[in-house]
């Protein structure tokens, strides 16, 4: 995963999606991925974490405070930055909490999307599913990464971008993903699926 982050450049986007699985990079003891992410952000890449709302998590009997987990991760990642850099990069690392994301029905899966104009595919995205090996996803065992087919990639991209757009459209300030990034994601998702995201520009 660090190699993937190392390859990201300006305006490239990484999206993590999971209902209850923690991203590897948010482990307090992890350092390699954090360094790779910060370097990518300095190259003006974007990292978006799509997770459920507190209300949704309660229905799953999952009581981890995802917002605090993310804020601690962001604070650790940006701890060595100047105040000016912190302000400049704040919108490059964003948590989106949403309710209606079809992928959340598989709570012990992780999903990731890499989006870049350099990806040689019409949808400009690569999607993978990380499935926990074994019967206990909380045991810390290995994950198996499964690249998705082109049709599945297009469908996942559409549903994820729709959820991100719906939440982000009501935001202001550093918690808001820049409009130019959202516009590129929306355009790609709509062109790939030949569907429109309701209300999107």
Contact map, one row per residue, 1 for C-alpha under 8 A:
111110000000000000000000000000001000000000000000000000000000000000000000000000000000000000000000000000000000000000000000000000000000000000000000000000000000000000000000000000000000000000000000000000000
111111000000000000000000000000011001100000000000000000000000000000000000000000000000000000000000000000000000000000000000000000000000000000000000000000000000000000000000000000000000000000000000000000000
111111100000000000000000000000000000000000000000000000000000000000000000000000000000000000000000000000000000000000000000000000000000000000000000000000000000000000000000000000000000000000000000000000000
111111110000000000000000000000000000000000000000000000000000000000000000000000000000000000000000000000000000000000000000000000000000000000000000000000000000000000000000000000000000000000000000000000000
111111110000000000000000000000001001100100000000000000000000000000000000000000000000000000000000000000000000000000000000000000000000000000000000000000000000000000000000000000000000000000000000000000000
011111110000000000000000000000000001101100000000000000000000000000000000000000000000000000000000000000000000000000000000000000000000000000000000000000000000000000000000000000000000000000000000000000000
001111111000000000000000000000000000000000000000000000000000000000000000000000000000000000000000000000000000000000000000000000000000000000000000000000000000000000000000000000000000000000000000000000000
000111111101100000000000000000000000000100101000000000000000000000000000000000000000000000000000000000000000000000000000000000000000000000000000000000000000000000000000000000000000000000000000000000000
000000111111000000000000000000000000000100111000000000000000000000000000000000000000000000000000000000000000000000000000000000000000000000000000000000000000000000000000000000000000000000000000000000000
000000011111000000000000000000000000000000111000000000000000000000000000000000000000000000000000000000000000000000000000000000000000000000000000000000000000000000000000000000000000000000000000000000000
000000001111100000000000000000000000000000011100000000000000000000000000000000000000000000000000000000000000000000010000000000000000000000000000000000000000000000000000000000000000100000000000000000000
000000011111110000000000000000000000000000011100000000000000000000000000000000000000000000000000000000000000000001111000000000000000000000000000000000000000000000000000000000000000000000000000000000000
000000010011111000000000000000000000000000001111000000000000000000000000000000000000000000000000000000000000000011110000000000000000000000000000000000000000000000000000000000000000000000000000000000000
000000000001111100000000000000000000000000000111000000000000000000000000000000000000000000000000000000000000000111100000000000000000000000000000000000000000000000000000000000000000000000000000000000000
000000000000111110000000000000000000000000000011110000000000000000000000000000000000000000000000000000000000000111000000000000000000000000000000000000000000000000000000000000000000000000000000000000000
000000000000011111000010000000000000000000000011110000000000000000000000000000000000000000000000000000000000011110000000000000000000000000000000000000000000000000000000000000000000000000000000000000000
000000000000001111100000000000000000000000000000111000000000000000000000000000000000000000000000000000100000011100000000000000000000000000000000000000000000000000000000000000000000000000000000000000000
000000000000000111111100000000000000000000000000011100000000000000000000000000000000000000000000000000110011111000000000000000000000000000000000000000000000000000000000000000000000000000000000000000000
000000000000000011111000000000000000000000000000001100001000000000000000000000000000000000000000000000111111110000000000000000000000000000000000000000000000000000000000000000000000000000000000000000000
000000000000000001111100000000000000000000000000000000001000010000000000000000000000000000000000000000000011000000000000000000000000000000000000000000000000000000000000000000000000000000000000000000000
000000000000000001111110000000000000000000000000000000000000000000000000000000000000000000000000000000000011110000000000000000000000000000000000000000000000000000000000000000000000000000000000000000000
000000000000000001011111011000000000000000000000000000000000000000000000000000000000000000000000000000000000000000000000000000000000000000000000000000000000000000000000000000000000000000000000000000000
000000000000000100001111111000000000000000000000000000000000000000000000000000000000000000000000000000000000000000000000000000000000000000000000000000000000000000000000000000000000000000000000000000000
000000000000000000000111111001001000000000000000000000000000000000000000000000000000000000000000000000000000000000000000000000000000000000000000000000000000000000000000000000000000000000000000000000000
000000000000000000000011111101101100000000000000000000000000000000000000000000000000000000000000000000000000000000000000000000000000000000000000000000000000000000000000000000000000000000000000000000000
000000000000000000000111111101000000000000000000000000000000000000001100100000000000000000000000000000000000000000000000000000000000000000000000000000000000000000000000000000000000000000000000000000000
000000000000000000000111111111000000000000000000000000000000000000000000000000000000000000000000000000000000000000000000000000000000000000000000000000000000000000000000000000000000000000000000000000000
000000000000000000000000111111000000000000000000000000000000000000000000100000000000000000000000000000000000000000000000000000000000000000000000000000000000000000000000000000000000000000000000000000000
000000000000000000000000001111100000000000000000000000000000000000000000000000000000000000000000000000000000000000000000000000000000000000000000000000000000000000000000000000000000000000000000000000000
000000000000000000000001111111111100000000000000000000000000000000000000000000000000000000000000000000000000000000000000000000000000000000000000000000000000000000000000000000000000000000000000000000000
000000000000000000000000100011111110000000000000000000000000000000000000000000000000000000000000000000000000000000000000000000000000000000000000000000000000000000000000000000000000000000000000000000000
010000000000000000000000000001111111000000000000000000000000000000000000000000000000000000000000000000000000000000000000000000000000000000000000000000000000000000000000000000000000000000000000000000000
110010000000000000000001100001111111100000000000000000000000000000000000000000000000000000000000000000000000000000000000000000000000000000000000000000000000000000000000000000000000000000000000000000000
000000000000000000000000100001111111110000000000000000000000000000000000000010000000000000000000000000000000000000000000000000000000000000000000000000000000000000000000000000000000000000000000000000000
000000000000000000000000000000111111111000000000000000000000000000000000000010000000000000000000000000000000000000000000000000000000000000000000000000000000000000000000000000000000000000000000000000000
010011000000000000000000000000011111111100000000000000000000000000000000000000000000000000000000000000000000000000000000000000000000000000000000000000000000000000000000000000000000000000000000000000000
010011000000000000000000000000001111111110000000000000000000000000000000000000000000000000000000000000000000000000000000000000000000000000000000000000000000000000000000000000000000000000000000000000000
000000000000000000000000000000000111111111000000000000000000000000000000000011000000000000000000000000000000000000000000000000000000000000000000000000000000000000000000000000000000000000000000000000000
000001000000000000000000000000000011111111100000000000000000000000000000000000000000000000000000000000000000000000000000000000000000000000000000000000000000000000000000000000000000000000000000000000000
000011011000000000000000000000000001111111111100000000000000000000000000000000000000000000000000000000000000000000000000000000000000000000000000000000000000000000000000000000000000000000000000000000000
000000000000000000000000000000000000111111111110000000000000000000000000000000000000000010011000000000000000000000000000000000000000000000000000000000000000000000000000000000000000000000000000000000000
000000000000000000000000000000000000011111111000000000000000000000000000000000000000000010000000000000000000000000000000000000000000000000000000000000000000000000000000000000000000000000000000000000000
000000011100000000000000000000000000001111111000000000000000000000000000000000000000000000000000000000000000000000000000000000000000000000000000000000000000000000000000000000000000000000000000000000000
000000001111000000000000000000000000000111111100000000000000000000000000000000000000000010010000000000000000000000000000000000000000000000000000000000000000000000000000000000000000000000000000000000000
000000011111100000000000000000000000000111111110000000000000000000000000000000000000000000010000000000000000000000000000000000000000000000000000000000000000000000000000000000000000000000000000000000000
000000000011110000000000000000000000000110011111000000000000000000000000000000000000000000111000000000000000000000000000000000000000000000000000000000000000000000000000000000000000000000000000000000000
000000000000111100000000000000000000000010001111100000000000000000000000000000000000000000011100000000000000000000000000000000000000000000000000000000000000000000000000000000000000000000000000000000000
000000000000111100000000000000000000000000000111110000000000000000000000000000000000000000011111000000000000000000000000000000000000000000000000000000000000000000000000000000000000000000000000000000000
000000000000001110000000000000000000000000000011111000000000000000000000000000000000000000000111000000000000000000000000000000000000000000000000000000000000000000000000000000000000000000000000000000000
000000000000001111000000000000000000000000000001111100000000000000000000000000000000000000000011110000000000000000000000000000000000000000000000000000000000000100010000000000000000000000000000000000000
000000000000000011100000000000000000000000000000111110000000000001000000000000000000000000000011110000000000000000000000000000000000000000000000000000000000000000000000000000000000000000000000000000000
000000000000000001100000000000000000000000000000011111011000000000000000000000000000000000000000111000010000000000000000000000000000000000000000000000000000000000000000000000000000000000000000000000000
000000000000000000000000000000000000000000000000001111111000000000000000000000000000000000000000111000000000000000000000000000000000000000000000000000000000000000000000000000000000000000000000000000000
000000000000000000000000000000000000000000000000000111111100001011000000000000000000000000000000000000000000000000000000000000000000000000000000000000000000000000000000000000000000000000000000000000000
000000000000000000000000000000000000000000000000000011111110000000000000000000000000000000000000000000000000000000000000000000000000000000000000000000000000000000000000000000000000000000000000000000000
000000000000000000000000000000000000000000000000000111111111000000000000000000000000000000000000001000000000000000000000000000000000000000000000000000000000000000000000000000000000000000000000000000000
000000000000000000110000000000000000000000000000000111111111111000000000000000000000000000000000000000000000000000000000000000000000000000000000000000000000000000000000000000000000000000000000000000000
000000000000000000000000000000000000000000000000000001111111111000000000000000000000000000000000000000000000000000000000000000000000000000000000000000000000000000000000000000000000000000000000000000000
000000000000000000000000000000000000000000000000000000111111110000000000000000000000000000000000000000000000000000000000000000000000000000000000000000000000000000000000000000000000000000000000000000000
000000000000000000000000000000000000000000000000000000011111110000000000000000000000000000000000000000000000000000000000000000000000000000000000000000000000000000000000000000000000000000000000000000000
000000000000000000000000000000000000000000000000000000001111111000000000000000000000000000000000000000000000000000000000000000000000000000000000000000000000000000000000000000000000000000000000000000000
000000000000000000010000000000000000000000000000000000001111111100000000000000000000000000000000000000000000000000000000000000000000000000000000000000000000000000000000000000000000000000000000000000000
000000000000000000000000000000000000000000000000000001001100111110000000000000000000000000000000000000000000000000000000000000000000000000000000000000000000000000000000000000000000000000000000000000000
000000000000000000000000000000000000000000000000000000000000011111000000000000000000000000000000000000000000000000000000000000000000000000000000000000000000000000000000000000000000000000000000000000000
000000000000000000000000000000000000000000000000000001000000001111111000000000000000000000000000000000000000000000000000000000000000000000000000000000000000000000000000000000000000000000000000000000000
000000000000000000000000000000000000000000000000001001000000000111111100000000000000000000000000000000000000000000000000000000000000000000000000000000000000000000000000000000000000000000000000000000000
000000000000000000000000000000000000000000000000000000000000000011111110000000000000000000000010000000000000000000000000000000000000000000000000000000000000000000000000000000000000000000000000000000000
000000000000000000000000000000000000000000000000000000000000000011111111000000000000000000000000000000000000000000000000000000000000000000000000000000000000000000000000000000000000000000000000000000000
000000000000000000000000010000000000000000000000000000000000000011111111100000000000000000000000000000000000000000000000000000000000000000000000000000000000000000000000000000000000000000000000000000000
000000000000000000000000010000000000000000000000000000000000000001111111110000000000000000000010000000000000000000000000000000000000000000000000000000000000000000000000000000000000000000000000000000000
000000000000000000000000000000000000000000000000000000000000000000111111111000000000000000000000000000000000000000000000000000000000000000000000000000000000000000000000000000000000000000000000000000000
000000000000000000000000000000000000000000000000000000000000000000011111111100000000000000000000000000000000000000000000000000000000000000000000000000000000000000000000000000000000000000000000000000000
000000000000000000000000010100000000000000000000000000000000000000001111111110000000000000000000000000000000000000000000000000000000000000000000000000000000000000000000000000000000000000000000000000000
000000000000000000000000000000000000000000000000000000000000000000000111111111000000000000001000000000000000000000000000000000000000000000000000000000000000000000000000000000000000000000000000000000000
000000000000000000000000000000000000000000000000000000000000000000000011111111100000000000000000000000000000000000000000000000000000000000000000000000000000000000000000000000000000000000000000000000000
000000000000000000000000000000000000000000000000000000000000000000000001111111100000000000000000000000000000000000000000000000000000000000000000000000000000000000000000000000000000000000000000000000000
000000000000000000000000000000000110010000000000000000000000000000000000111111110000000000000000000000000000000000000000000000000000000000000000000000000000000000000000000000000000000000000000000000000
000000000000000000000000000000000000010000000000000000000000000000000000011111111000010000000000000000000000000000000000000000000000000000000000000000000000000000000000000000000000000000000000000000000
000000000000000000000000000000000000000000000000000000000000000000000000001111111000000000000000000000000000000000000000000000000000000000000000000000000000000000000000000000000000000000000000000000000
000000000000000000000000000000000000000000000000000000000000000000000000000011111100000000000000000000000000000000000000000000000000000000000000000000000000000000000000000000000000000000000000000000000
000000000000000000000000000000000000000000000000000000000000000000000000000001111111110000000000000000000000000000000000000000000000000000000000000000000000000000000000000000000000000000000000000000000
000000000000000000000000000000000000000000000000000000000000000000000000000000011111110000000000000000000000000000000000000000000000000000000000000000000000000000000000000000000000000000000000000000000
000000000000000000000000000000000000000000000000000000000000000000000000000000001111111000000000000000000000000000000000000000000000000000000000000000000000000000000000000000000000000000000000000000000
000000000000000000000000000000000000000000000000000000000000000000000000000000001111111100000000000000000000000000000000000000000000000000000000000000000000000000000000000000000000000000000000000000000
000000000000000000000000000000000000000000000000000000000000000000000000000000001111111110000000000000000000000000000000000000000000000000000000000000000000000000000000000000000000000000000000000000000
000000000000000000000000000000000000000000000000000000000000000000000000000001001111111111000000000000000000000000000000000000000000000000000000000000000000000000000000000000000000000000000000000000000
000000000000000000000000000000000000000000000000000000000000000000000000000000000011111111000000000000000000000000000000000000000000000000000000000000000000000000000000000001000000000000000000000000000
000000000000000000000000000000000000000000000000000000000000000000000000000000000001111111100000000000000000000000000000000000000000000000000000000000000000000000000000000000000000000000000000000000000
000000000000000000000000000000000000000011010000000000000000000000000000000000000000111111111000000000000000000000000000000000000000000000000000000000000000000000000000000000000000000000000000000000000
000000000000000000000000000000000000000000000000000000000000000000000000000000000000011111111100000000000000000000000000000000000000000000000000000000000000000000000000000001100000000000000000000000000
000000000000000000000000000000000000000000000100000000000000000000000000000000000000000111111100000000000000000000000000000000000000000000000000000000000000000000000000000001111100000000000000000000000
000000000000000000000000000000000000000010011111000000000000000000000000000000000000000011111100000000000000000000000000000000000000000000000000000000000000000000000000000000001000000000000000000000000
000000000000000000000000000000000000000010000111000000000000000000000000010000000000000011111110000000000000000000000000000000000000000000000000000000000000000000000000000000000000000000000000000000000
000000000000000000000000000000000000000000000011100000000000000000000000000000000000000001111111000000000000000000000000000000000000000000000000000000000000000000000000000000111000000000000000000000000
000000000000000000000000000000000000000000000001111000000000000000100100000000000000000000001111100000000000000000000000000000000000000000000000000000000000000000000000000000100000000000000000000000000
000000000000000000000000000000000000000000000001111000000000000000000000000000000000000000000111110000000000000000000000000000000000000000000000000000000000000000010011000000000000000000000000000000000
000000000000000000000000000000000000000000000000011110000000000000000000000000000000000000000011111000000000000000000000000000000000000000000000000000000000000000000010000000000000000000000000000000000
000000000000000000000000000000000000000000000000011110000000000000000000000000000000000000000001111110000000000000000000000000000000000000000000000000000000000000110010000000000000000000000000000000000
000000000000000000000000000000000000000000000000000110010000000000000000000000000000000000000000111110000000000000000000000000000000000000000000000000000000000000000000000000000000000000000000000000000
000000000000000000000000000000000000000000000000000000000000000000000000000000000000000000000000011111000000000000000000000000000000000000000000000000000000000000100000000000000000000000000000000000000
000000000000000000000000000000000000000000000000000000000000000000000000000000000000000000000000011111110000000000000000000000000000000000000000000000000000001100100000000000000000000000000000000000000
000000000000000000000000000000000000000000000000000000000000000000000000000000000000000000000000000111111000000000000000000000000000000000000000000000000000001000000000000000000000000000000000000000000
000000000000000011100000000000000000000000000000000000000000000000000000000000000000000000000000000011111110000000000000000000000000000000000000000000000001000000000000000000000000000000000000000000000
000000000000000001100000000000000000000000000000000100000000000000000000000000000000000000000000000011111110000000000000000000000000000000000000000000000000000000000000000000000000000000000000000000000
000000000000000000100000000000000000000000000000000000000000000000000000000000000000000000000000000001111110000000000000000000000000000000000000000000000000000000000000000000000000000000000000000000000
000000000000000000100000000000000000000000000000000000000000000000000000000000000000000000000000000000111111100000000000000000000000000000000000000000000000000000000000000000000000000000000000000000000
000000000000000001111000000000000000000000000000000000000000000000000000000000000000000000000000000000111111100000000000000000000000000000000000000000000000000000000000000000000000000000000000000000000
000000000000000001111000000000000000000000000000000000000000000000000000000000000000000000000000000000000111110000000000000000000011000010000000000000000000000000000000000000000000000000000000000000000
000000000000000001101000000000000000000000000000000000000000000000000000000000000000000000000000000000000111111000000000000000001111000000000000000000000000000000000000000000000000000000000000000000000
000000000000000111101000000000000000000000000000000000000000000000000000000000000000000000000000000000000001111100000000000000001110000000000000000000000000000000000000000000000000000000000000000000000
000000000000000111000000000000000000000000000000000000000000000000000000000000000000000000000000000000000000111110000000000000111100000000000000000000000000000000000000000000000000000000000000000000000
000000000000011110000000000000000000000000000000000000000000000000000000000000000000000000000000000000000000011111000000000000111100000000000000000000000000000000000000000000000000000000000000000000000
000000000000111100000000000000000000000000000000000000000000000000000000000000000000000000000000000000000000001111100000000011110000000000000000000000000000100000000000000000000000000000000000000000000
000000000001111000000000000000000000000000000000000000000000000000000000000000000000000000000000000000000000000111110000000011100000000000000000000000000000000000000000000000000000000000000000000000000
000000000001110000000000000000000000000000000000000000000000000000000000000000000000000000000000000000000000000011111010000111000000000000000000000000000000000000000000000000000000000000000000000000000
000000000011100000000000000000000000000000000000000000000000000000000000000000000000000000000000000000000000000001111110000110000000000000000000000000000000000000000000000000000000000000000000000000000
000000000001000000000000000000000000000000000000000000000000000000000000000000000000000000000000000000000000000000111111000100000000000000000000000000000000000000000000000000000000000000000000000000000
000000000000000000000000000000000000000000000000000000000000000000000000000000000000000000000000000000000000000000011111000100000000000000000000000000000000000000000000000000000000000000000000000000000
000000000000000000000000000000000000000000000000000000000000000000000000000000000000000000000000000000000000000000111111100111000000000000000000000000000000000000000000000000000000000000000000000000000
000000000000000000000000000000000000000000000000000000000000000000000000000000000000000000000000000000000000000000001111110100000000000000000000000000000000000000000000000000000000000000000000000000000
000000000000000000000000000000000000000000000000000000000000000000000000000000000000000000000000000000000000000000000011111110000000000000000000000000000000000000000000000000000000000000000000000000000
000000000000000000000000000000000000000000000000000000000000000000000000000000000000000000000000000000000000000000000001111100000000000000000000000000000000000000000000000000000000000000010001000000000
000000000000000000000000000000000000000000000000000000000000000000000000000000000000000000000000000000000000000000000000111110000000000000000000000000000100000000000000000000000000000000011011000000000
000000000000000000000000000000000000000000000000000000000000000000000000000000000000000000000000000000000000000000111111111111000000000000000000000000000000000000000000000000000000000000010000000000000
000000000000000000000000000000000000000000000000000000000000000000000000000000000000000000000000000000000000000011110010101111100000000000000000000000001000100000000000000000000000000000000000000000000
000000000000000000000000000000000000000000000000000000000000000000000000000000000000000000000000000000000000000011100010000111110000000000000000001100001000000000000000000000000000000000000000000000000
000000000000000000000000000000000000000000000000000000000000000000000000000000000000000000000000000000000000001111000000000011111000000000000000001100001001100000000000000000000000000000000000000000000
000000000000000000000000000000000000000000000000000000000000000000000000000000000000000000000000000000000000001110000000000001111100000000000000111100000000000000000000000000000000000000000000000000000
000000000000000000000000000000000000000000000000000000000000000000000000000000000000000000000000000000000000111100000000000000111110000000000001111100000000000000000000000000000000000000000000000000000
000000000000000000000000000000000000000000000000000000000000000000000000000000000000000000000000000000000000111100000000000000011111000000000011110000000000000000000000000000000000000000000000000000000
000000000000000000000000000000000000000000000000000000000000000000000000000000000000000000000000000000000001110000000000000000001111100000000011110000000000000000000000000000000000000000000000000000000
000000000000000000000000000000000000000000000000000000000000000000000000000000000000000000000000000000000001100000000000000000000111111110001111000000000000000000000000000000000000000000000000000000000
000000000000000000000000000000000000000000000000000000000000000000000000000000000000000000000000000000000000000000000000000000000011111110001111000000000000000000000000000000000000000000000000000000000
000000000000000000000000000000000000000000000000000000000000000000000000000000000000000000000000000000000000000000000000000000000001111110001000000000000000000000000000000000000000000000000000000000000
000000000000000000000000000000000000000000000000000000000000000000000000000000000000000000000000000000000000000000000000000000000001111110000000000000000000000000000000000000000000000000000000000000000
000000000000000000000000000000000000000000000000000000000000000000000000000000000000000000000000000000000000000000000000000000000001111111100000000000000000000000000000000000000000000000000000000000000
000000000000000000000000000000000000000000000000000000000000000000000000000000000000000000000000000000000001000000000000000000000001111111111000000000000000000000000000000000000000000000000000000000000
000000000000000000000000000000000000000000000000000000000000000000000000000000000000000000000000000000000000000000000000000000000000000111111000000000000000000000000000000000000000000000000000000000000
000000000000000000000000000000000000000000000000000000000000000000000000000000000000000000000000000000000000000000000000000000000000000111111000000000000000000000000000000000000000000000000000000000000
000000000000000000000000000000000000000000000000000000000000000000000000000000000000000000000000000000000000000000000000000000000000000011111100000000000000000000000000000000000000000000000000000000000
000000000000000000000000000000000000000000000000000000000000000000000000000000000000000000000000000000000000000000000000000000000001110011111110000000000000000000000000000000000000000000000000000000000
000000000000000000000000000000000000000000000000000000000000000000000000000000000000000000000000000000000000000000000000000000000001100000011111000000000000000000000000000000000000000000000000000000000
000000000000000000000000000000000000000000000000000000000000000000000000000000000000000000000000000000000000000000000000000000000111100000001111100000000000000000000000000000000000000000000000000000000
000000000000000000000000000000000000000000000000000000000000000000000000000000000000000000000000000000000000000000000000000000001111100000000111110000000000000000000000000000000000000000000000000000000
000000000000000000000000000000000000000000000000000000000000000000000000000000000000000000000000000000000000000000000000000000011110000000000011111000000000000000000000000000000000000000000000000000000
000000000000000000000000000000000000000000000000000000000000000000000000000000000000000000000000000000000000000000000000000000011110000000000001111100000000000000000000000000000000000000000000000000000
000000000000000000000000000000000000000000000000000000000000000000000000000000000000000000000000000000000000000000000000000001111000000000000000111110000000000000000000000000000000000000000000000000000
000000000000000000000000000000000000000000000000000000000000000000000000000000000000000000000000000000000000000000000000000001111000000000000000011111011000000000000000000000000000000000000000000000000
000000000000000000000000000000000000000000000000000000000000000000000000000000000000000000000000000000000000000000000000000000000000000000000000001111111000000000000000000000000000000000000000000000000
000000000000000000000000000000000000000000000000000000000000000000000000000000000000000000000000000000000000000000000000000000000000000000000000000111111100000000000000000000000000000000000000000000000
000000000000000000000000000000000000000000000000000000000000000000000000000000000000000000000000000000000000000000000000000000000000000000000000000011111110000000000000000000000000000000000000000000000
000000000000000000000000000000000000000000000000000000000000000000000000000000000000000000000000000000000000000000000000000000000000000000000000000111111111000000000000000000000000000000000000000000000
000000000000000000000000000000000000000000000000000000000000000000000000000000000000000000000000000000000000000000000000000011100000000000000000000111111111100000000000000000000000000000000000000000000
000000000000000000000000000000000000000000000000000000000000000000000000000000000000000000000000000000000000000000000000001000000000000000000000000001111111110000000000000000000000000000001001100000000
000000000000000000000000000000000000000000000000000000000000000000000000000000000000000000000000000000000000000000000000000000000000000000000000000000111111111000000000000000000000000000000000100000000
000000000000000000000000000000000000000000000000000000000000000000000000000000000000000000000000000000100000000000000000000000100000000000000000000000011111111100000000000000000000000000000000000000000
000000000000000000000000000000000000000000000000000000000000000000000000000000000000000000000000000000000000000010000000000010100000000000000000000000001111111110000000000000000000000000001000000000000
000000000000000000000000000000000000000000000000000000000000000000000000000000000000000000000000000000000000000000000000000000000000000000000000000000000111111111000000000000000000000001001100100000000
000000000000000000000000000000000000000000000000000000000000000000000000000000000000000000000000000011000000000000000000000000000000000000000000000000000011111111100000000000000000000000000000000000000
000000000000000000000000000000000000000000000000010000000000000000000000000000000000000000000000000010000000000000000000000000000000000000000000000000000001111111110000000000000000000000000000000000000
000000000000000000000000000000000000000000000000000000000000000000000000000000000000000000000000000000000000000000000000000000000000000000000000000000000000111111111000000000000000010011001000000000000
000000000000000000000000000000000000000000000000000000000000000000000000000000000000000000000000000000000000000000000000000000000000000000000000000000000000011111111100000000000000000001000000000010000
000000000000000000000000000000000000000000000000000000000000000000000000000000000000000000000000010110000000000000000000000000000000000000000000000000000000001111111110000000000000000000000000000000000
000000000000000000000000000000000000000000000000010000000000000000000000000000000000000000000001010000000000000000000000000000000000000000000000000000000000000111111111000000000000000000000000000000000
000000000000000000000000000000000000000000000000000000000000000000000000000000000000000000000000000000000000000000000000000000000000000000000000000000000000000011111111100000000000010001000000000000010
000000000000000000000000000000000000000000000000000000000000000000000000000000000000000000000000000000000000000000000000000000000000000000000000000000000000000001111111110000000000000000000000000000000
000000000000000000000000000000000000000000000000000000000000000000000000000000000000000000000001110000000000000000000000000000000000000000000000000000000000000000111111111000000000000000000000000000000
000000000000000000000000000000000000000000000000000000000000000000000000000000000000000000000001000000000000000000000000000000000000000000000000000000000000000000011111111000011000000000000000000000000
000000000000000000000000000000000000000000000000000000000000000000000000000000000000000000000000000000000000000000000000000000000000000000000000000000000000000000001111111000010000000000000000000000000
000000000000000000000000000000000000000000000000000000000000000000000000000000000000000000000000000000000000000000000000000000000000000000000000000000000000000000000111111100000000000000000000000000000
000000000000000000000000000000000000000000000000000000000000000000000000000000000000000000000000000000000000000000000000000000000000000000000000000000000000000000000011111110110000000000000000000000000
000000000000000000000000000000000000000000000000000000000000000000000000000000000000000000000000000000000000000000000000000000000000000000000000000000000000000000000000011111110000000000000000000000000
000000000000000000000000000000000000000000000000000000000000000000000000000000000000000000000000000000000000000000000000000000000000000000000000000000000000000000000000001111110000000000000000000000000
000000000000000000000000000000000000000000000000000000000000000000000000000000000000001001100000000000000000000000000000000000000000000000000000000000000000000000000000000111111000000000000000000000000
000000000000000000000000000000000000000000000000000000000000000000000000000000000000000001100110000000000000000000000000000000000000000000000000000000000000000000000000001111111000000000000000000000000
000000000000000000000000000000000000000000000000000000000000000000000000000000000000000000100100000000000000000000000000000000000000000000000000000000000000000000000001101111111100000000000000000000000
000000000000000000000000000000000000000000000000000000000000000000000000000000000000000000110100000000000000000000000000000000000000000000000000000000000000000000000001000001111110110000000000000000000
000000000000000000000000000000000000000000000000000000000000000000000000000000000000000000100000000000000000000000000000000000000000000000000000000000000000000000000000000000011111110000000000000000000
000000000000000000000000000000000000000000000000000000000000000000000000000000000000000000000000000000000000000000000000000000000000000000000000000000000000000000000000000000001111111000000000000000000
000000000000000000000000000000000000000000000000000000000000000000000000000000000000000000000000000000000000000000000000000000000000000000000000000000000000000000000000000000000111111100000000000000000
000000000010000000000000000000000000000000000000000000000000000000000000000000000000000000000000000000000000000000000000000000000000000000000000000000000000000000000000000000001111111110000000000000000
000000000000000000000000000000000000000000000000000000000000000000000000000000000000000000000000000000000000000000000000000000000000000000000000000000000000000010001000000000001111111111000000000000000
000000000000000000000000000000000000000000000000000000000000000000000000000000000000000000000000000000000000000000000000000000000000000000000000000000000000000000000000000000000011111111100000000000001
000000000000000000000000000000000000000000000000000000000000000000000000000000000000000000000000000000000000000000000000000000000000000000000000000000000000000000000000000000000001111111110000000000000
000000000000000000000000000000000000000000000000000000000000000000000000000000000000000000000000000000000000000000000000000000000000000000000000000000000000000010000000000000000000111111111000000000000
000000000000000000000000000000000000000000000000000000000000000000000000000000000000000000000000000000000000000000000000000000000000000000000000000000000000010011001000000000000000011111111100000010010
000000000000000000000000000000000000000000000000000000000000000000000000000000000000000000000000000000000000000000000000000000000000000000000000000000000000000000000000000000000000001111111110000000000
000000000000000000000000000000000000000000000000000000000000000000000000000000000000000000000000000000000000000000000000011100000000000000000000000000000000000000000000000000000000000111111111000000000
000000000000000000000000000000000000000000000000000000000000000000000000000000000000000000000000000000000000000000000000001000000000000000000000000000000100110010000000000000000000000011111111100000000
000000000000000000000000000000000000000000000000000000000000000000000000000000000000000000000000000000000000000000000000000000000000000000000000000000000000010000000000000000000000000001111111111110000
000000000000000000000000000000000000000000000000000000000000000000000000000000000000000000000000000000000000000000000000001000000000000000000000000000000000000000000000000000000000000000111111111000000
000000000000000000000000000000000000000000000000000000000000000000000000000000000000000000000000000000000000000000000000011000000000000000000000000000000100000000000000000000000000000000011111110000000
000000000000000000000000000000000000000000000000000000000000000000000000000000000000000000000000000000000000000000000000000000000000000000000000000000000110010000000000000000000000000000001111111000000
000000000000000000000000000000000000000000000000000000000000000000000000000000000000000000000000000000000000000000000000000000000000000000000000000000000000000000000000000000000000000000000111111100000
000000000000000000000000000000000000000000000000000000000000000000000000000000000000000000000000000000000000000000000000000000000000000000000000000000000000000000000000000000000000000000000110111110000
000000000000000000000000000000000000000000000000000000000000000000000000000000000000000000000000000000000000000000000000000000000000000000000000000000000000000000000000000000000000000000000100011111010
000000000000000000000000000000000000000000000000000000000000000000000000000000000000000000000000000000000000000000000000000000000000000000000000000000000000000001000000000000000000000001000100001111110
000000000000000000000000000000000000000000000000000000000000000000000000000000000000000000000000000000000000000000000000000000000000000000000000000000000000000000000000000000000000000000000000000111110
000000000000000000000000000000000000000000000000000000000000000000000000000000000000000000000000000000000000000000000000000000000000000000000000000000000000000000000000000000000000000000000000000011111
000000000000000000000000000000000000000000000000000000000000000000000000000000000000000000000000000000000000000000000000000000000000000000000000000000000000000000001000000000000000000001000000000111111
000000000000000000000000000000000000000000000000000000000000000000000000000000000000000000000000000000000000000000000000000000000000000000000000000000000000000000000000000000000000001000000000000000111
